[in-house]
Amino acid sequence: MTDDTVVALRQPGETDDPLTEILRSGARQLLAQAVEAEIAAVLAEHEHLTTVDGRRRLVRHGHGPEREILTGIGPVPVRRPKVRDRGADGEDRIRFTSAILPRFARRTRSIDAVLPTLYLRGLSSGDFQDALEALLGKEATGLSPQVISRLKTEWQADYERWRKRDLTARQYVYIWADGVYLQGRLEDEKQCILVIIGATPEGRKELVGFQAGFRESTQSWRELLNDIKGRGLAQGPKLAVGDGALGFWKALDEVFPGARHQRCWVHKTANVLNKLPKSRQKAAKEDLHAIWMADGRTEAEAAMDTFEAKYGAKYPQAVGCLMKYRHALLAFYDFPAEHWQHVRTSNPIESVFATVRHRTVRTKGCLSHKTALAMVFKLVTEASKTWRRLSGNNRLPQVIKGVRFRDGIQVKDADHSAAA
C-alpha cells in the first residue's frame, strides 16, 4: 500500500502558532487544577456532615458540559466540576459555586475590560468580531454586534446604579477635581465630564463624583457636589485640589465651606510659562520648581518674592498669574509632608485621564455623549483597581481630628502654646 499523498490546504486567514496552542493547553490544565483545589476545599469544609444512614452528605457529582471561555490567548475549553448534596433539598441544599469559573461565564474580565477601550478608539459594534479574531484567533466567538449592544446597556446600567449609591458611611480627607472634555458623534459642542476622586481615611483613592456638566461652570459643579452631599456625604474634605476652574471653587465654598483650597502646581506652572517668551521658559520653570519643592512655607514665600522681583518688571502678567492665588498654592504646607506629593497637584486625576483623553480622539466618529460617558466610566472603574494608596496613610486620622501641621511636621502642644 502506498503512503497517503493528500496534503491539507491552508484556509484563508489560518496560521500555525504552536506557541499559542501550548499556552492554551497549559492554561486549561492550570485552570482545571485550580478549580479542583477549590472544590476539594469545599468538600473538606463539609466532610463532617452526614446523611441519616451515615454516608457523607456532600460528594462529587461529575462535571458540567464543556464550554469555551474567551481569554487573552484565545478560547480555552473548560468543564466545571459539580457536587451533590444527598441530605437536603430546596433552600437548605449546599451548592458549589466556583469563584474562579463562574457558572455562566463566557469571557474573562480582561476581555470585558478591553471592550470600552476599543470603543473609545473608534471601533464600531460590527467590527468587534473581526478585530478580536485577529487578536485571539478565528475561534473567538460570542462578541457579535448584538452582544456588544447588550454589554453597552449593562455598562450604562452599572453607571446609573453607581450614581445612586449611598455615601452615608463614607468620608474623604482629600478630594481632587477636574473636568475632562469629550466630543460625541454629530455634535458640535464638546461634553465636559466632571470628575472627583477622594482619599478615604485608610488612604485608598475612590471615584466619588462622575457626571456630565456644562463646561466647568459653578452651576454644574454645584449640582455634582450637592448630589454627593444629598446621598449622605455630610462631612466635607479637609483639602480640595484642582486647577484654576473658578466654577469648582465657588461651588465648593457653598456646599462644603470648611474645605481648604490647594491649586494644582502643574496647571499653575503651565499657565505662568504660557505668559512668558520661550527664551525665558526654561529658567522660569526651574524658578517655579524651587517654590513648590521648598522645604517650608518661609522658603517657598521667599522664592515667590524672588520670582516676582526677577520677572515682574518685564512680564507682569506671568507674575500676576502666580501671585493671584498665592495662599491657595501653599496650602499643602499645613498638611503632613508624607502627603505633599499627592496634594500639590491634581495628578491623581491627570494620570488616570491621560490615557482616556488619548483614547477619545476618535470618539466624534463613533460615540454619542451618553455612550461615551458610560465607556469612560467603565475605563475609570477598571483603572481604579490599580490606584496606589497614599503614602503616610497613618497620618490621615490626625488630619481628620484637626491636628495642626507646620511645614509638614506635626505641631506639638508645647510648640502650639509657645506660638500662641
N, C-alpha and C positions, 0 to 999 in steps of 0.2 A: 504494500500500500504506500502510495506517495504521500509526502508531507502536504499539509494544507497550505495553499499559497494565497488564501484570501487575506487581503490587507484592509483593516478598518480605516475608512477615510475620516479625516478630521472635520468636525462640524464647524460651521461658521461661528466665530466667537469663542470656540473651545480652546483651552490652553492646558498644557501639562504643568502641574505645580505640585510635585511630590512633597515639598516642604509644608505647604498648607494642609495637605492630606494627613501628614504626620502630626501636625499641630491639632487638627480636628480629632484625630484618633486619641491623642493624649488627653485632650480636653474632655472627651467622652469618658475615658477611664477615670480621670480625676473627679469628674462630676459624680459618676456612679459611686466612687469610694466615699465622697463627702456625704452623699445622701444616705448611703448605707450606714455610715457612722452616726448620722443624725437619727435614723430610725432605731439603731441599736441603743442609743441613749434613751429614747422614749420607752422602749421595751424594758430596759433595765430600771427605769424610774417606776414602772408599774408592775414589776415582777412579783411584788408581794400580794397583788390582787388575784384571787382565785374564784372559780365558779363554785356552785353548790356541791358539785361532785369532786372538788379538789384539783381540777385542772387549772392551768394558767388562763387567766381571763383574756389577756391581750397577746395575740400571736401574729406572726407574719401571714400575709394573705396574697402572695404573688405580686404581680406588677400591673400597672395600668397599661393601656395601649401605647405603642411607641409613637412619639411625635418629634418634630424638629423645633429646636429653639434657635432663632436667628441671633447670632453673636457677631462680634467684631471680626472673627475669622471665618464667617460664613455660617451656614446652618449646621447644627450639631444634633444628631439623633439622641433622644433620651427616653428612658422608661422610669416612671415614678413608682416606687415601691408602695405597697398598701399594707394596712394592718386590719385585723378583725377583732372586734370586741365581742366575746362569746358570753358575756354576763349581763348585758344591758341593752335596752332598745330606746329609741327616741332621743330625747334631750340628754339622757344620762349616759349615752354611748360615748366612749372615748374615741376621738377621731385624730388621725395623724395628718397634720398639715406641714409640709416642708417649707422652711424659711428660705432654703436655697433654691428650691424648684417649685414655685407656686403652681397650684393645680391647673390654672388655665393660661399660664404664661406662654407667649409665643415669641417674645423678643426679650433680650436683656435690657436692663435700664440704660446702658450706654448707647444702645441703638435709639431708644426713645429720646435720649438727651441730644442726639445729633440732628434730629429732625427739625427742631426750630432753627438750628444753625444753618441748615441747607435752605430753609425758607428765607431766612434773612440774607442769604447770599443770592437770592433771586430765582431759586428753583421753584417751578410750579408743581401742582399736585400730580399732573400727568407725567412728569419727568422723574419722579422719585424712583419708580421701579427700575428704569434704565440706569439711573445713576448708581443705585445701590447694587445692582447686578454687576456693574463694572468694579465696584469695591469689594463685594462679598462673594461674587460668583453667580453663575447662571441659576443656581438652585435657590437663590434668595427669593423668598415669596412672602406673601402676607402684607405687602405695603402697596396695595392698589390705591388709586385716587380716592375710592370710597373709604378705605381705611384711614387714609391721611385726613380726609374731611372729618371723620368721626373723632380722630385724635385732636384735631383743632378745636372741635366743640368741647371735648373733655378739658383741654387746657384752659379755654375761656371759662368753663365752669369752675375749674380749680382757682382761677384768679378771682372770680366773684366770691367764692367761699372764703378765700384768704382775706379779701377786703372786709368781710363781715365778722372776722374772728374777734373774740373777746380779749381785751387788753387789761382787764381789771387787775390781774396778778402780775403785770409786767411793770418794770421800771428801767429807765435808761439814764445812765450817768452822763454820757456824751451822745450827741447826735451830729451827723454830717448831712448836709442838704445840698442838692444841686439839681439842675434841670438838664434833661437830655432831649435833643431835638431829632425828630424823625419826619420824613415826608412820605405820605402814603400815595397809593395809586390814584391817578387822575385828580389829585388835589393839589392846589397851588400853594397853600399855606402849610408850613411845617407845624407838626404837632409837638408840643412840649410835654414831656413826661417828668413830673415832679417826683424826686426820689429822696427818701430819708432813711438813713441807716443809723441804728442805735447800738450803743455798747451797754450790755447788761452788767449788773453788779459782779457777775462772775468773770467778766472780761470778754465774753463772746459777742460777736457782731451779728446783728439781725437786721433783716429788711423790715422797716417799720411802716413806711408810707410809700405808696407807688400808685400814682393815678395821673391821668391826662389833665392838663391845665391850659389856660390861655396865656401863652408865653410864660413869664415868671412874675406875673402880676401879684400884687398884695392880696387881691380877692381870691386868686387860685390857691395861694399858699395858706390863706386863712381857712378856706374850705377844707383843705387837707389836714391842717393842724386841729381844727375843730372836730373833724371826723375821728381823728385819733383820740382826742380827749373824750369825745362822746361815747366811745366804745370802752372807756374805763381807765385810760391813762391819765389819772388825776394829777400826778406829780410830774412836773416838767423836768427837763435835763438841767444839770449843773452848768454845762457849757455846750454851745452850739457852734459848729464850724461850717463855714460856707464862703462863697466868693462875694463879690460886691453887689449881688442882685438885691436891690433895696426892697423889693416886694417881700422877700422872706423875712428880713429883719423886722420890718414894721408889723407883720402878722405875728411873728414870734413874741414880740413885746405885748401884743394884745392877748394872745392865748396863754402863753407861759411867761408872765412878766418877770419872773425871778431868774431866768436863764442868762448867763453871761454870753457875750459875743466874742468869737475868735475869727478874724478874717484870714482866709487862706493865703499863705505866703507865696505859693506857686502862682496863683492868679495875680496877686499884687505885683510880684516881680515882673510878670509878663506885661501887665498894664503900664508899669513905670517905664520899662525898656522900650515899649512902643512909642513913648513920647520923647525918646532920645534918638539922635542920629546913630547910624550903625557903627560909626567910628568910635563912639563912646560906650557902646552897649556892653562890650566885654568887661571893661573896667568897672562900669556901674553894676554889673551883675555880681562881681566879686564884693563890691561895697555893700550891696543889699544882702548878700550871703553872710557877711560879717555881722549884720544886725541880728537876724533871726537865729544865728548859731552862737550868739554870745552866751556866756555862762550865767549871766544875771541881767535883771532889768536895768541896773545902772549902766552897765557896759553897753547894752542894746540902745538905750537912750542917747548915750554919748556917741555911738556910731551913727545914729539917726541925725544928730546935730552936725556931725562931720559931713554926712551926705548932703545935708541942706546947705552947708557953707561951701561945699565943693561944686554943687550943680545949681544952686538957687539962682544965681545971677543970670546965667545963660539959658537955663531950662526950668523956668518956674512952674510950668505945667507938670513936669515929671516930679518935681519936689512936692507940689501941691497934692498930686495923686497919692504920694506916700504918706504925707502928714495928715491927710484928711481924717483918717481913722486910726490915728496913732495909738490910742488906748486899746482899741479892739485888736490891733496887730500884736500887742504884747501881753494879752490876757493870759496866755499859756504859762507865764512865769508864776502865776498864783496857783498852779496845779503841780502834782508830782512830776519830778524830772523824768521818771520812767515813762510817762505818758506823752512827753513832748513830741516824740517822733510821730505820734498818731494824731495829735490835735493841732499841730501847727499848720496842717494843710488838709484839704478835702480829698486827699489821695485814696482813702478807703472807697470812695465812690468813683474817682477818676480811674483807678486801676481796674475796677470791675467793668466800667462802661467804655473803656478804651477799645476793648475787643468788640463790644456791642456797636459802637459808633462805626468801627471799621466794617462790620458785617452789614450795616444798614445802608451802605452807599447805594445799593441797587433796589432798595425797598419801593421806590416810586413805581417800578415796573411790575411788582407782584403782590403788594400788600395794601389792604385798606388800613385805616387808622386803628380800627377795632382789632383786626388780626395782628397788626404789628405790636400793639400793646400786649396782647396775650403771648406772642412769641418772645418778646423781650423779657416779660415777666418769667417765662419758663427758663430762659437763659440765665437770668439773675438767680433764680432759686437753685439752679444746678451749680452755679458758681459759688453760692453761699456755703455749700458743703465743704469747701476748701478754704474758707476765710480763716485767717490766723487770729488767735486770741491776742488781747492787748498785753503788752509787756507790763510787769509790775501790777498784775491784777489784784494783788493783796492790798494795794493802796486804794482801790475803789471804795470799799466800805468807809474808809476815812473821809473820802471826798463826799460821800453821801451824808455822813454825820456832820459835815461842816468844819472839819479840821482845817486849820489855816496852813498854807504853804507860802514860803517866800523864796523866790528863785529856785523853785522845785524842791526845797527842803522843808520838812515839817517844822512849824514854829512851836517850840516847846512853851509850856505855860509860863516858865520864868522869863523867857525871851519876850513873850507876849506882854507880860506885866511890865517889863522894863521899857518896852516900846511905848506902852500907854503912858 
